Amino acid sequence: MAIGLNKFNPPFLVHTDIFRTAHLVRKQRGINRNLSQIFRAHVSYLENYFGAGNLIFPTFNYDFPKTQLFDVEKTDSQVGSLTNYVRSLDNFYRTRTPIFSFAVSELMAKTYSNMPFGKGSLFDDLYEGDGTIVFYGTGINTCTYLHFVESQIGPPRYRYDKTFNGTLISNGARMECEVFLHVRPLGINWGYDWSELERTLSNAGAIISLGCNIFAVKARNLSEIWGDRIRVDDLSILSDDCRLEISRRLTNLGRRFILSDFEAVK
């Protein structure tokens, strides 16, 4: 796995699927089937190769728009069992942006923007720091960084802006909060053309294999390569059926989508 690692810089944002990387920690855990031991083996494996203090794990939870509540300590991560384990560790700090929170090292602990895909966000820090996205058993379709690229080029016309308000709980203290992001349009069979997006990266030599079921891409390469594609034809990153429907609606409107096109405005 160390082959090619010198091409990348920390921090490392890690998307995980430990079922597809179980072979990497088999020796460490031996015959032990205790989940905590298995999780610890994966974290140790990642820290050994990428450096303790360099790791970022998504701890996303998509319930905030419905529940209007985000408890930093208690709200589960919905993006993998390993991420739920990591957020409970003492040497990790969970960021406080609803929906798109992350578990980061104590060195990276700070207050990030309430715009998950904008300036001051963790994705923005990853870009500015020339960091890396690691796919640890996952495919390119887990790359939420794409939404940051969409924002870098300009607000995507095929999504619309929306603000979600609610309550943030941290260390028992309650406070009002909001999160602002661009969302997928309701009522449309939404999809990205992930195969083509991956092929674009591969053709540019941006994907580096780090072993069986593991690869990495520099955040800035993602911004440059996918950004160029969006500039040329923003709808080209969408799946075929989605692109046809979106194109028809945008042509009829003659402008970018807004909230009232799809939802009742209070």
RODO-2510 file (C-alpha; in nm, 4 decimals, decimal comma):
residues 266
     n   res          X          Y          Z
     1     m     0,0000     0,0000     0,0000
     2     a     0,2879     0,2404     0,0583
     3     i     0,3563     0,2359    -0,3174
     4     g     0,2414     0,5688    -0,4590
     5     l     0,1768     0,7216    -0,1170
     6     n     0,4551     0,9776    -0,1664
     7     k     0,2403     1,1355    -0,4379
     8     f    -0,0123     1,2517    -0,1803
     9     n    -0,0267     1,5040     0,1012
    10     p    -0,2207     1,5035     0,4273
    11     p    -0,4818     1,5435     0,5487
    12     f    -0,6506     1,2283     0,4221
    13     l    -1,0290     1,2187     0,3948
    14     v    -1,1181     0,8490     0,4085
    15     h    -1,4361     0,6934     0,2677
    16     t    -1,4634     0,3438     0,4130
    17     d    -1,6188     0,0058     0,3459
    18     i    -1,4548    -0,2348     0,5899
    19     f    -1,6172    -0,5396     0,4342
    20     r    -1,4137    -0,4869     0,1185
    21     t    -1,0946    -0,4196     0,3156
    22     a    -1,1313    -0,6964     0,5756
    23     h    -0,8346    -0,8796     0,4221
    24     l    -0,6042    -0,5944     0,5233
    25     v    -0,6516    -0,6434     0,8972
    26     r    -0,6930    -1,0200     0,9141
    27     k    -0,3513    -1,0693     1,0701
    28     q    -0,3998    -0,7946     1,3274
    29     r    -0,7319    -0,9221     1,4546
    30     g    -0,6523    -1,2932     1,4107
    31     i    -0,9590    -1,4983     1,4934
    32     n    -1,1057    -1,2205     1,7071
    33     r    -1,4556    -1,1306     1,5900
    34     n    -1,5218    -0,8592     1,8449
    35     l    -1,6456    -0,5564     1,6513
    36     s    -1,4505    -0,3053     1,8572
    37     q    -1,1298    -0,4990     1,7936
    38     i    -1,2041    -0,5132     1,4221
    39     f    -1,2723    -0,1393     1,4104
    40     r    -0,9556    -0,0689     1,6077
    41     a    -0,7550    -0,2818     1,3650
    42     h    -0,8823    -0,0775     1,0687
    43     v    -0,8075     0,2538     1,2386
    44     s    -0,4581     0,1315     1,3312
    45     y    -0,3997     0,0169     0,9746
    46     l    -0,4994     0,3572     0,8371
    47     e    -0,2951     0,5455     1,0982
    48     n     0,0128     0,3333     1,0233
    49     y     0,0016     0,4223     0,6544
    50     f    -0,1342     0,7747     0,6559
    51     g    -0,0104     0,8947     0,9928
    52     a    -0,1948     0,9403     1,3202
    53     g    -0,3503     1,2861     1,3253
    54     n    -0,3826     1,3002     0,9467
    55     l    -0,7168     1,1216     0,9085
    56     i    -1,0639     1,2625     0,8456
    57     f    -1,3746     1,0419     0,8447
    58     p    -1,7202     1,1478     0,7224
    59     t    -1,9828     1,1132     0,9964
    60     f    -2,2767     1,2286     0,7869
    61     n    -2,6334     1,2023     0,9126
    62     y    -2,9125     1,3038     0,6753
    63     d    -3,1957     1,3275     0,9303
    64     f    -3,1470     1,6935     1,0285
    65     p    -3,3946     1,8315     0,7696
    66     k    -3,6648     1,6109     0,9295
    67     t    -3,5675     1,6077     1,2964
    68     q    -3,4202     1,9608     1,3078
    69     l    -3,1774     1,8280     1,5672
    70     f    -2,8060     1,7482     1,5574
    71     d    -2,6416     1,6210     1,8757
    72     v    -2,2666     1,6216     1,8146
    73     e    -2,2020     1,3480     2,0706
    74     k    -2,5112     1,1305     2,0191
    75     t    -2,6320     1,1583     1,6595
    76     d    -2,5189     0,8475     1,4714
    77     s    -2,3144     0,8529     1,1552
    78     q    -2,5068     0,6995     0,8646
    79     v    -2,2053     0,6370     0,6402
    80     g    -2,0566     0,3190     0,7796
    81     s    -2,0039     0,1321     1,1025
    82     l    -1,6369     0,2312     1,1225
    83     t    -1,7229     0,6004     1,1197
    84     n    -1,9560     0,5527     1,4162
    85     y    -1,6699     0,3876     1,6044
    86     v    -1,4244     0,6645     1,5133
    87     r    -1,6501     0,9457     1,6327
    88     s    -1,6480     0,7864     1,9801
    89     l    -1,2681     0,7887     2,0116
    90     d    -1,1044     1,0397     2,2442
    91     n    -0,8425     1,1456     1,9893
    92     f    -1,1072     1,2476     1,7352
    93     y    -1,3274     1,5557     1,7367
    94     r    -1,6602     1,5731     1,5540
    95     t    -1,7243     1,8883     1,3582
    96     r    -2,0491     2,0716     1,4268
    97     t    -2,1947     2,1324     1,0804
    98     p    -2,5317     1,9518     1,0632
    99     i    -2,5777     1,6815     0,7987
   100     f    -2,2176     1,6919     0,6750
   101     s    -2,0101     1,6483     0,9909
   102     f    -1,6677     1,4835     1,0098
   103     a    -1,4481     1,3145     1,2680
   104     v    -1,1126     1,4890     1,2600
   105     s    -0,7988     1,4720     1,4674
   106     e    -0,7574     1,7063     1,7611
   107     l    -0,5043     1,9021     1,5538
   108     m    -0,7742     1,9815     1,2967
   109     a    -1,0467     2,0635     1,5490
   110     k    -1,2064     2,3984     1,4644
   111     t    -1,5368     2,5588     1,3789
   112     y    -1,6199     2,5060     1,0132
   113     s    -1,8685     2,6999     0,8033
   114     n    -2,2397     2,6182     0,8039
   115     m    -2,2051     2,5941     0,4251
   116     p    -2,0727     2,2361     0,3837
   117     f    -1,9676     2,2910     0,0213
   118     g    -1,8516     2,6520     0,0434
   119     k    -1,5691     2,8674     0,1720
   120     g    -1,4632     2,7826     0,5242
   121     s    -1,5930     2,4269     0,4972
   122     l    -1,3883     2,1181     0,5654
   123     f    -1,3818     2,0461     0,1908
   124     d    -1,2392     2,3950     0,1390
   125     d    -0,9694     2,3208     0,3976
   126     l    -0,8916     1,9950     0,2188
   127     y    -0,8494     2,1813    -0,1090
   128     e    -0,6444     2,4672     0,0353
   129     g    -0,4229     2,2212     0,2229
   130     d    -0,3601     2,0151    -0,0927
   131     g    -0,5070     1,7127     0,0855
   132     t    -0,6123     1,3724    -0,0429
   133     i    -0,9272     1,1639    -0,0659
   134     v    -0,8804     0,7935     0,0051
   135     f    -1,1287     0,5292    -0,1059
   136     y    -1,0792     0,2503     0,1453
   137     g    -1,2952    -0,0227    -0,0054
   138     t    -1,5423     0,2248    -0,1541
   139     g    -1,6010     0,3409    -0,5100
   140     i    -1,5785     0,6854    -0,6614
   141     n    -1,9558     0,7195    -0,6144
   142     t    -1,8950     0,7950    -0,2441
   143     c    -1,7042     1,1122    -0,3327
   144     t    -1,9097     1,3888    -0,1707
   145     y    -1,6269     1,6271    -0,2622
   146     l    -1,7981     1,6537    -0,6023
   147     h    -2,0521     1,8904    -0,4440
   148     f    -1,7674     2,1181    -0,3392
   149     v    -1,6361     2,1182    -0,6968
   150     e    -1,9842     2,2159    -0,8172
   151     s    -1,9754     2,5119    -0,5783
   152     q    -1,6238     2,6114    -0,6839
   153     i    -1,7308     2,6461    -1,0460
   154     g    -2,0439     2,8345    -0,9478
   155     p    -2,3686     2,7288    -0,7889
   156     p    -2,4922     2,4330    -0,9962
   157     r    -2,7934     2,5323    -1,2041
   158     y    -2,9330     2,1770    -1,1839
   159     r    -2,9597     2,2010    -0,8011
   160     y    -3,1173     2,4672    -0,5844
   161     d    -3,0167     2,6390    -0,2619
   162     k    -3,1930     2,5616     0,0621
   163     t    -3,1451     2,6532     0,4273
   164     f    -3,2276     2,4032     0,7028
   165     n    -3,2832     2,5380     1,0540
   166     g    -3,2739     2,3452     1,3782
   167     t    -3,1051     2,2863     1,7100
   168     l    -2,7431     2,1923     1,7722
   169     i    -2,6499     2,0126     2,0953
   170     s    -2,2840     2,0009     2,1969
   171     n    -2,1629     1,8954     2,5409
   172     g    -2,5185     1,9298     2,6638
   173     a    -2,5558     2,2910     2,5507
   174     r    -2,8379     2,3672     2,3068
   175     m    -2,8240     2,6424     2,0471
   176     e    -3,0087     2,7368     1,7316
   177     c    -2,8287     2,6584     1,4073
   178     e    -2,8728     2,6440     1,0333
   179     v    -2,7036     2,4777     0,7409
   180     f    -2,7044     2,6148     0,3859
   181     l    -2,6417     2,3938     0,0824
   182     h    -2,7508     2,3135    -0,2693
   183     v    -2,9853     2,0140    -0,2885
   184     r    -3,1017     1,7782    -0,5586
   185     p    -3,4376     1,8681    -0,7181
   186     l    -3,7366     1,6798    -0,5835
   187     g    -3,9354     1,4541    -0,8137
   188     i    -3,6506     1,3810    -1,0538
   189     n    -3,4790     1,0441    -1,0900
   190     w    -3,1470     1,1884    -0,9821
   191     g    -2,8079     1,0442    -1,0664
   192     y    -2,4489     1,1274    -1,1583
   193     d    -2,2572     0,9485    -1,4316
   194     w    -2,0017     0,8038    -1,1902
   195     s    -1,8513     0,5705    -1,4489
   196     e    -1,7679     0,8627    -1,6747
   197     l    -1,6449     1,0738    -1,3836
   198     e    -1,4101     0,7927    -1,2822
   199     r    -1,2944     0,7450    -1,6407
   200     t    -1,2117     1,1155    -1,6626
   201     l    -0,9873     1,0858    -1,3565
   202     s    -0,8296     0,7639    -1,4788
   203     n    -0,7498     0,9077    -1,8221
   204     a    -0,5771     1,2008    -1,6523
   205     g    -0,3674     0,9659    -1,4375
   206     a    -0,5169     1,1119    -1,1191
   207     i    -0,6175     0,7805    -0,9595
   208     i    -0,3389     0,6003    -0,7763
   209     s    -0,3943     0,2461    -0,6533
   210     l    -0,2683     0,1865    -0,3008
   211     g    -0,3470    -0,1840    -0,2889
   212     c    -0,6392    -0,4204    -0,3275
   213     n    -0,9662    -0,2212    -0,3094
   214     i    -0,7884     0,1019    -0,2107
   215     f    -0,7101     0,4069    -0,4229
   216     a    -0,6544     0,7769    -0,3688
   217     v    -0,6976     1,1054    -0,5562
   218     k    -0,5648     1,4494    -0,4663
   219     a    -0,8420     1,6954    -0,3851
   220     r    -0,6933     1,9589    -0,6149
   221     n    -0,6831     1,7112    -0,9024
   222     l    -1,0517     1,6398    -0,8483
   223     s    -1,1253     2,0129    -0,8547
   224     e    -0,9209     2,0689    -1,1695
   225     i    -1,0335     1,7655    -1,3714
   226     w    -1,4001     1,7565    -1,2755
   227     g    -1,4112     2,1360    -1,2696
   228     d    -1,2913     2,1523    -1,6307
   229     r    -1,5593     1,9043    -1,7321
   230     i    -1,8309     2,1068    -1,5589
   231     r    -1,7109     2,4290    -1,7238
   232     v    -1,7358     2,2713    -2,0686
   233     d    -2,0725     2,1017    -2,0120
   234     d    -2,2107     2,1034    -1,6605
   235     l    -2,4859     1,8514    -1,7413
   236     s    -2,2309     1,5996    -1,8725
   237     i    -2,1635     1,4772    -1,5188
   238     l    -2,5255     1,3612    -1,4792
   239     s    -2,6610     1,0176    -1,5715
   240     d    -2,8364     0,9886    -1,9087
   241     d    -3,1979     0,9864    -1,7859
   242     c    -3,1330     1,2574    -1,5296
   243     r    -2,9530     1,4758    -1,7836
   244     l    -3,2439     1,4629    -2,0300
   245     e    -3,5004     1,5606    -1,7669
   246     i    -3,2825     1,8329    -1,6166
   247     s    -3,1983     1,9771    -1,9594
   248     r    -3,5668     1,9928    -2,0552
   249     r    -3,6630     2,1720    -1,7350
   250     l    -3,3733     2,4185    -1,7449
   251     t    -3,4491     2,5043    -2,1077
   252     n    -3,8118     2,5754    -2,0211
   253     l    -3,7127     2,7921    -1,7243
   254     g    -3,4229     2,9736    -1,8901
   255     r    -3,2423     2,9974    -1,5553
   256     r    -3,1022     2,8013    -1,2648
   257     f    -3,3404     2,6039    -1,0427
   258     i    -3,4725     2,7774    -0,7321
   259     l    -3,6547     2,6391    -0,4304
   260     s    -4,0036     2,7419    -0,5442
   261     d    -3,9651     2,5362    -0,8627
   262     f    -3,9939     2,2188    -0,6553
   263     e    -4,1183     2,3062    -0,3067
   264     a    -4,3783     2,5285    -0,1494
   265     v    -4,2145     2,8383    -0,0070
   266     k    -4,3305     2,9271     0,3432
***
